[in-house]
Amino acid sequence: MSIITKKLNNGITLLMEDIKSINTASLGFFVRTGVKNELPGEEGISHFIEHLLFKGTTNRTAKEISEEIDNQGGMINAYTSVEKTAYYIQMTSNTLSKGIDILNDMFLNSTFTEENIEKERNVIIEEIRMYEDIPEEVVHEENLNFAINGVQSQKIAGSIESLKGIDRDKILKYFNDMYKPENIIIAVAGNIDEEKIYNQLNEGIGQLKDKSSFRSYNGNMFINSGEKIINQETNQVHLCVNTLGTSNTDEDRVPMSVISNVLGGNMSSRLFQKIREEKGLAYSVYSYTSTFDEGGLFTVYAGTTHDDYKEVISIIENELKELKEKGITENELLRAKNQFLSMVTFGLESSKGKMTRMAGSYLVYGYVRDIETVIKEIEDVTLEDIKRVAEKIFNESYLSKTILGNI
């Protein structure tokens, strides 16, 4: 199975992988726009537009968009991140053309009526309020905002205040500026007719014109240090401990991921074992990386008690220090590699996984990296690589903490 790369008539890149062994297909429109493209006064507009594209076109109402997909037994969804907005469908192969027709319609003919804008503004405000009632969600969002100095730390949904300042003129301008051929990647994987898909897309989104003006943004980011306390009535104390991470293309991103896996990536990880299993100080404890084109952040999260949170922080900081000084064991490295290799394999067993991988690779590198290269990068990581990266990232000048609870 090979990946075919084509250009639509207007320059949009189309990535296709035909898989005859299954009877489903996944197709996504990926737009290079997200939080970091928003200018002052536009906070939350990328996410706002993601919602609005489902609210009606000149050909379909919002109800008809969802009903036509549901009637075929398919699924349509979308998400917004710091660097991209994605709209995707999962269909049986013989109904894929219906899903493509709907995505074409959403991108070419969305109406953005004042009525729908006001309705969806209220929906997103309620979404923000819902997450504000979940302390674990709040601490991650506030932590990113505190630990990173740059547009990458802005909230994806924006704020209630910023949403109220986004009117139809701003929405149309942003849509025209960012939803243009050069910013769009289409990826499709499954049991497909490549020529039929290419022709249908050309007749649809292939007719999209570039109506934009030049838009610049400052993508620079810096990792802050220090401590942020958020006093809030909660049953637990929620905390994040951060240090420097890696960018999307940094050669150290795989060793960085191994470090995260060893520290808090699973139930056998160091922090899970010490904080939860040995001491019983937390139910939830894990680590993760946030990566962007310009840099990244490494974070450890734990939810614990008011009496124990200082001890939990001490354990986390001691583990970071110990890993920096002593590295990891051969067994820990082998276990992390096996888990990453399994993740790669699992991702190749579904049309959605293949679609997402193709698009993600192309958005970062400008081409789809072959699986053999990805696997080799994982297999080639050494104990020396881990030690070198740990010495670089576990530096006190990058260390920060966000603590939420009755402090």
C-alpha positions as CSV (number, residue, x, y, z in Angstrom):
1,M,0.0,0.0,0.0
2,S,1.4,3.3,-1.0
3,I,0.4,6.9,-0.4
4,I,-0.6,9.0,-3.4
5,T,-0.1,12.8,-3.2
6,K,-2.0,15.0,-5.6
7,K,-2.8,18.7,-6.0
8,L,-6.4,19.9,-6.7
9,N,-6.9,22.5,-9.3
10,N,-6.5,25.3,-6.7
11,G,-3.4,23.9,-5.1
12,I,-4.9,22.0,-2.2
13,T,-2.8,19.0,-1.3
14,L,-4.7,15.6,-1.3
15,L,-3.2,12.6,0.4
16,M,-4.7,9.2,-0.4
17,E,-4.1,5.6,0.8
18,D,-6.1,2.8,-0.6
19,I,-6.7,-0.2,1.7
20,K,-8.7,-2.9,0.0
21,S,-8.8,-5.2,3.0
22,I,-11.4,-3.1,4.8
23,N,-14.8,-1.7,3.9
24,T,-14.6,1.7,5.5
25,A,-12.9,5.1,4.8
26,S,-11.9,8.2,6.8
27,L,-11.4,11.6,5.2
28,G,-10.4,14.8,6.8
29,F,-10.0,18.5,5.8
30,F,-7.1,19.8,7.9
31,V,-6.6,23.6,8.0
32,R,-3.4,25.2,9.2
33,T,-5.0,27.6,11.6
34,G,-5.6,27.6,15.3
35,V,-5.0,29.5,18.5
36,K,-1.6,30.8,17.5
37,N,-3.0,32.5,14.4
38,E,-5.4,34.6,16.4
39,L,-4.7,38.3,16.7
40,P,-5.6,40.3,19.8
41,G,-9.4,40.6,19.9
42,E,-9.8,37.3,18.1
43,E,-9.2,34.9,21.0
44,G,-11.3,31.8,20.4
45,I,-12.3,32.6,16.8
46,S,-10.8,29.4,15.3
47,H,-12.9,27.3,17.6
48,F,-15.9,29.5,17.0
49,I,-15.6,29.0,13.2
50,E,-15.2,25.2,13.8
51,H,-18.6,25.2,15.5
52,L,-20.2,27.5,12.9
53,L,-19.3,25.3,9.9
54,F,-21.8,22.8,11.2
55,K,-24.6,25.3,11.6
56,G,-25.9,25.5,8.0
57,T,-25.1,26.2,4.4
58,T,-27.0,27.6,1.5
59,N,-28.0,24.0,0.7
60,R,-28.5,22.4,4.1
61,T,-29.6,23.3,7.6
62,A,-27.6,22.2,10.6
63,K,-30.1,19.4,11.2
64,E,-29.8,18.2,7.6
65,I,-26.0,18.1,7.9
66,S,-26.1,15.8,10.9
67,E,-29.1,13.7,9.6
68,E,-27.5,13.0,6.2
69,I,-24.4,11.6,7.9
70,D,-26.4,9.7,10.5
71,N,-28.7,8.2,7.9
72,Q,-25.7,6.6,6.2
73,G,-24.4,5.2,9.5
74,G,-21.4,7.5,9.3
75,M,-19.8,9.9,11.7
76,I,-18.7,13.6,11.3
77,N,-16.7,15.6,13.8
78,A,-14.1,18.3,14.2
79,Y,-11.6,19.8,16.6
80,T,-9.4,22.9,17.1
81,S,-5.9,22.9,18.5
82,V,-3.1,25.5,18.8
83,E,-1.9,24.9,15.3
84,K,-4.7,23.3,13.3
85,T,-8.4,22.9,12.8
86,A,-9.7,19.6,11.5
87,Y,-13.0,18.4,10.1
88,Y,-13.4,14.7,9.4
89,I,-15.8,11.9,8.5
90,Q,-15.8,8.1,8.9
91,M,-18.0,6.3,6.5
92,T,-18.5,2.9,4.9
93,S,-16.7,3.0,1.6
94,N,-19.9,3.0,-0.5
95,T,-21.3,6.1,1.3
96,L,-18.1,8.1,1.3
97,S,-19.2,10.4,-1.5
98,K,-22.1,11.6,0.6
99,G,-19.7,12.7,3.4
100,I,-17.4,14.4,0.9
101,D,-20.4,16.3,-0.6
102,I,-21.2,17.6,2.9
103,L,-17.7,18.7,3.8
104,N,-17.4,20.4,0.4
105,D,-20.7,22.2,1.1
106,M,-19.6,23.3,4.6
107,F,-16.3,24.8,3.3
108,L,-17.8,26.5,0.3
109,N,-21.3,27.5,1.3
110,S,-21.6,28.1,5.1
111,T,-23.9,31.0,5.7
112,F,-22.6,32.3,9.1
113,T,-25.9,34.0,9.8
114,E,-26.3,36.4,12.6
115,E,-28.8,34.1,14.3
116,N,-26.5,31.1,14.2
117,I,-23.5,33.2,15.4
118,E,-25.5,34.3,18.5
119,K,-26.8,30.8,19.2
120,E,-23.3,29.3,18.9
121,R,-21.7,32.0,20.9
122,N,-24.0,31.0,23.8
123,V,-23.3,27.3,23.2
124,I,-19.5,28.0,23.5
125,I,-19.9,30.2,26.6
126,E,-21.8,27.3,28.2
127,E,-18.9,25.0,27.1
128,I,-16.4,27.3,28.8
129,R,-18.6,27.3,32.0
130,M,-18.8,23.5,31.9
131,Y,-15.0,23.1,31.9
132,E,-14.7,25.8,34.6
133,D,-16.6,23.4,36.8
134,I,-14.0,20.7,36.3
135,P,-10.9,21.5,38.3
136,E,-8.6,19.2,36.4
137,E,-9.5,20.9,33.1
138,V,-9.0,24.3,34.7
139,V,-5.5,23.5,36.1
140,H,-4.2,22.2,32.7
141,E,-5.5,25.3,30.9
142,E,-4.2,27.8,33.5
143,N,-0.9,25.9,33.7
144,L,-0.3,26.2,29.9
145,N,-1.1,29.9,30.2
146,F,1.4,30.3,33.0
147,A,4.2,28.1,31.9
148,I,4.4,29.4,28.3
149,N,5.0,32.9,27.3
150,G,3.5,33.1,23.8
151,V,0.4,32.7,21.8
152,Q,0.6,28.9,22.2
153,S,-0.7,29.3,25.7
154,Q,-4.0,31.0,24.7
155,K,-7.2,29.1,25.5
156,I,-8.6,27.3,22.5
157,A,-12.2,28.4,23.3
158,G,-11.2,31.9,24.2
159,S,-12.9,33.6,27.1
160,I,-16.5,34.7,27.6
161,E,-15.2,38.3,27.2
162,S,-13.3,37.7,24.0
163,L,-16.3,35.7,22.5
164,K,-18.6,38.6,23.0
165,G,-16.3,40.8,21.0
166,I,-16.3,38.5,17.9
167,D,-18.9,39.7,15.4
168,R,-19.8,38.4,11.9
169,D,-17.3,40.8,10.2
170,K,-14.4,39.4,12.2
171,I,-15.6,35.8,11.5
172,L,-15.8,36.3,7.7
173,K,-12.4,38.1,7.6
174,Y,-10.7,35.3,9.6
175,F,-12.4,32.6,7.5
176,N,-11.3,34.2,4.3
177,D,-7.7,34.9,5.6
178,M,-7.1,31.3,6.9
179,Y,-9.4,29.0,5.0
180,K,-7.6,29.3,1.8
181,P,-6.1,26.6,-0.5
182,E,-2.5,27.0,0.7
183,N,-3.6,26.3,4.3
184,I,-5.6,23.2,3.6
185,I,-4.6,19.5,3.5
186,I,-7.0,16.7,2.7
187,A,-6.2,13.2,3.8
188,V,-8.2,10.0,3.0
189,A,-7.5,6.4,3.9
190,G,-9.6,3.2,3.4
191,N,-11.2,1.2,0.6
192,I,-11.5,4.0,-1.9
193,D,-11.8,4.9,-5.5
194,E,-8.9,7.4,-5.8
195,E,-9.9,8.9,-9.2
196,K,-13.6,9.3,-8.1
197,I,-12.5,11.0,-4.9
198,Y,-10.0,13.3,-6.7
199,N,-12.7,14.4,-9.2
200,Q,-15.4,15.0,-6.5
201,L,-13.0,17.1,-4.4
202,N,-11.9,19.1,-7.5
203,E,-15.5,19.8,-8.3
204,G,-16.1,20.9,-4.7
205,I,-13.4,22.4,-2.5
206,G,-11.1,22.5,-5.5
207,Q,-13.2,25.5,-6.5
208,L,-12.3,27.4,-3.4
209,K,-10.6,30.7,-4.2
210,D,-8.0,32.6,-2.2
211,K,-9.8,35.7,-1.0
212,S,-7.4,36.6,1.8
213,S,-5.1,39.5,2.7
214,F,-1.7,38.9,4.2
215,R,-1.8,37.9,7.8
216,S,1.3,37.7,10.1
217,Y,1.7,36.5,13.6
218,N,4.4,36.2,16.2
219,G,5.0,32.5,17.0
220,N,7.9,33.0,19.4
221,M,7.5,31.2,22.7
222,F,9.5,31.1,25.9
223,I,9.2,28.7,28.9
224,N,8.6,30.5,32.2
225,S,9.6,29.5,35.7
226,G,7.9,30.1,39.1
227,E,4.8,29.1,40.8
228,K,1.1,30.0,40.3
229,I,-1.5,29.4,43.0
230,I,-5.2,29.3,42.1
231,N,-7.4,29.3,45.3
232,Q,-10.6,27.4,44.6
233,E,-13.0,25.3,46.6
234,T,-12.2,21.8,45.5
235,N,-12.2,18.3,47.0
236,Q,-8.6,17.8,45.8
237,V,-5.5,19.8,45.1
238,H,-4.7,19.6,41.4
239,L,-1.1,20.4,40.4
240,C,1.1,20.6,37.4
241,V,4.9,20.6,37.4
242,N,6.6,21.7,34.2
243,T,9.9,22.0,32.4
244,L,11.2,22.5,28.9
245,G,9.9,20.2,26.1
246,T,10.7,19.9,22.4
247,S,9.2,21.2,19.2
248,N,7.4,19.2,16.5
249,T,10.6,18.6,14.5
250,D,13.3,18.7,17.2
251,E,15.6,15.7,16.9
252,D,15.2,15.1,20.6
253,R,11.4,14.7,20.5
254,V,11.6,10.9,20.6
255,P,14.0,10.7,23.6
256,M,11.8,13.4,25.2
257,S,8.8,11.1,24.7
258,V,10.7,8.2,26.2
259,I,11.4,10.3,29.3
260,S,7.8,11.2,29.7
261,N,6.8,7.5,29.3
262,V,9.2,6.4,32.0
263,L,8.2,9.1,34.4
264,G,4.4,9.1,34.1
265,G,3.3,7.4,30.9
266,N,1.6,4.3,32.3
267,M,0.8,2.2,35.4
268,S,4.4,0.9,35.6
269,S,6.0,4.4,35.4
270,R,8.1,5.8,38.2
271,L,5.7,8.4,39.4
272,F,2.6,6.2,39.2
273,Q,4.4,3.6,41.2
274,K,5.9,5.9,43.8
275,I,3.0,8.4,44.3
276,R,0.0,6.1,43.9
277,E,1.1,2.5,44.4
278,E,3.8,2.9,47.1
279,K,2.4,5.9,49.1
280,G,-1.2,6.1,48.1
281,L,-1.1,9.9,47.7
282,A,-3.0,10.2,44.5
283,Y,-5.5,8.4,42.3
284,S,-4.5,10.2,39.1
285,V,-0.9,10.9,38.2
286,Y,0.6,11.1,34.7
287,S,2.9,13.1,32.4
288,Y,2.6,14.4,28.9
289,T,4.3,16.7,26.3
290,S,2.9,19.7,24.5
291,T,4.7,20.2,21.2
292,F,4.4,23.1,18.8
293,D,6.4,24.3,15.7
294,E,8.4,26.7,17.9
295,G,9.0,24.6,21.0
296,G,7.4,22.6,23.7
297,L,6.5,21.9,27.3
298,F,6.8,18.8,29.5
299,T,4.2,18.5,32.3
300,V,3.5,16.1,35.2
301,Y,0.0,16.2,36.7
302,A,-1.3,14.8,40.0
303,G,-4.6,15.2,41.9
304,T,-4.0,14.8,45.7
305,T,-5.1,16.1,49.1
306,H,-4.4,19.4,50.8
307,D,-2.3,17.6,53.4
308,D,-0.2,15.7,50.8
309,Y,0.3,18.0,47.9
310,K,3.7,19.3,49.0
311,E,5.0,15.8,49.4
312,V,3.7,14.9,45.9
313,I,5.5,17.9,44.5
314,S,8.7,16.9,46.3
315,I,8.5,13.4,44.9
316,I,8.0,14.7,41.4
317,E,10.9,17.1,41.6
318,N,13.2,14.5,43.2
319,E,12.4,12.1,40.3
320,L,13.2,14.7,37.7
321,K,16.5,15.3,39.5
322,E,17.3,11.6,39.8
323,L,16.6,11.0,36.1
324,K,18.8,13.9,35.2
325,E,21.7,12.6,37.3
326,K,21.4,8.8,36.7
327,G,19.3,8.5,33.5
328,I,17.1,5.4,33.1
329,T,17.6,1.7,33.0
330,E,18.0,-0.5,29.9
331,N,14.7,-2.2,30.9
332,E,12.9,1.1,31.1
333,L,14.2,2.1,27.7
334,L,13.1,-1.2,26.2
335,R,9.7,-1.0,27.7
336,A,9.1,2.5,26.4
337,K,10.3,1.6,22.9
338,N,7.9,-1.4,22.8
339,Q,5.0,0.8,23.9
340,F,5.8,3.3,21.2
341,L,6.2,0.7,18.5
342,S,2.8,-0.8,19.6
343,M,1.2,2.6,19.3
344,V,2.5,3.0,15.8
345,T,1.2,-0.5,14.9
346,F,-2.2,0.2,16.4
347,G,-2.5,3.5,14.6
348,L,-2.0,1.6,11.2
349,E,-4.9,-0.7,11.9
350,S,-7.7,1.8,11.3
351,S,-8.5,4.1,8.4
352,K,-8.8,7.0,10.9
353,G,-5.4,6.3,12.3
354,K,-3.8,6.3,8.8
355,M,-5.7,9.4,7.8
356,T,-4.5,11.3,10.9
357,R,-0.9,10.2,10.6
358,M,-0.7,11.3,6.9
359,A,-2.2,14.7,7.6
360,G,-0.1,15.2,10.8
361,S,3.1,14.3,9.1
362,Y,2.4,16.5,6.0
363,L,1.4,19.5,8.1
364,V,4.7,19.4,10.1
365,Y,7.2,18.2,7.4
366,G,5.6,19.0,4.1
367,Y,5.6,15.3,3.2
368,V,4.4,12.0,4.7
369,R,7.2,10.3,6.5
370,D,7.4,6.6,5.9
371,I,6.8,4.2,8.7
372,E,10.2,2.7,8.5
373,T,11.8,6.0,9.3
374,V,9.5,6.5,12.3
375,I,10.2,3.0,13.6
376,K,14.0,3.5,13.2
377,E,13.9,6.7,15.1
378,I,12.3,4.9,18.1
379,E,14.6,1.9,17.9
380,D,17.8,4.1,17.6
381,V,17.2,5.9,21.0
382,T,20.0,5.1,23.4
383,L,20.6,5.5,27.1
384,E,23.1,8.2,26.3
385,D,20.4,10.1,24.3
386,I,18.1,10.0,27.4
387,K,20.8,11.3,29.7
388,R,21.8,14.1,27.3
389,V,18.2,15.3,26.9
390,A,17.4,15.0,30.6
391,E,20.4,17.2,31.4
392,K,19.1,19.8,29.0
393,I,15.5,19.9,30.0
394,F,15.6,19.4,33.7
395,N,17.0,22.8,34.4
396,E,15.7,24.9,37.3
397,S,15.4,27.9,35.0
398,Y,12.6,26.1,33.2
399,L,10.8,24.7,36.3
400,S,7.3,25.9,37.0
401,K,4.3,24.8,39.1
402,T,0.6,25.5,38.9
403,I,-1.4,24.5,42.0
404,L,-5.2,24.7,42.2
405,G,-7.3,24.0,45.3
406,N,-7.9,25.2,48.9
407,I,-4.3,26.5,49.4
